[in-house]
């Protein structure tokens, strides 16, 4: 069996920036165990698989160790592949995920725009388990559907964070989002998910479905510029549209090839 494989850097205007994702188009679903092995072999933060249906594409995402409910950067990368390499001619792609529902990606001039469900947040106590995740103490904590969020005082603190990965790994969540007001953008963040096989994710689209409603609560704004302050770095434009979040960014193709099974 020979499968097409693409590697795309998402949320960036240059190769070696943003977050790399592997995209594997399928005609029909493979066994779950085989898709997990492929993701483990590729060893990127996420590998996305999609299957064409009558009016949409089913999509699933795997880290090297587990299947996840939602992955923004790999969805953006999958749309880049469909629009530019797989001959998809319409202006909007509808993905359907068995875990996250309908996800829309649309061409908007030189940007790709994703429309995802907004997360619902609950403010929680700043417990010792959360305080022990970093050398700097957060000032607030929140719980979303899959992630925990820690709010810090400044962009400088986010940049300086030194994650204590073994402590983060013990938390019952997909990962931890650290965020603060930005100095040149509306907000900044970093994302740590060792329990999902990702010590630090370069740019996390799904985290911004949590961050956008959070910063809306804090500022009353609905339009945001955002940066994820990983070593590779990434930039997003985010909008809150009632119970949906629109995220816009660019992608760059890095690699094309084949998987031989």
Secondary structure by P-SEA (a helix, b strand, c coil): cbbbbbbbbcccccccccbbbbbbbbcccccaaaaaaaaaaacccbbbbbbbcccbbbbbbbcccccccccaaaaaaaaaaaaccccccccbbbbbbccccbbbbbbcccbbbbbbbbbbbbbbcccccccccccccccbbbbcccbbbbbcccaaaaaacccaaaaaaaccccbbbbccccccccccbbbbbcccccccccccaaaaaaaaaaaaaacccccccccccccccccbbbbbcccbbbbbbbbbbcccccccc
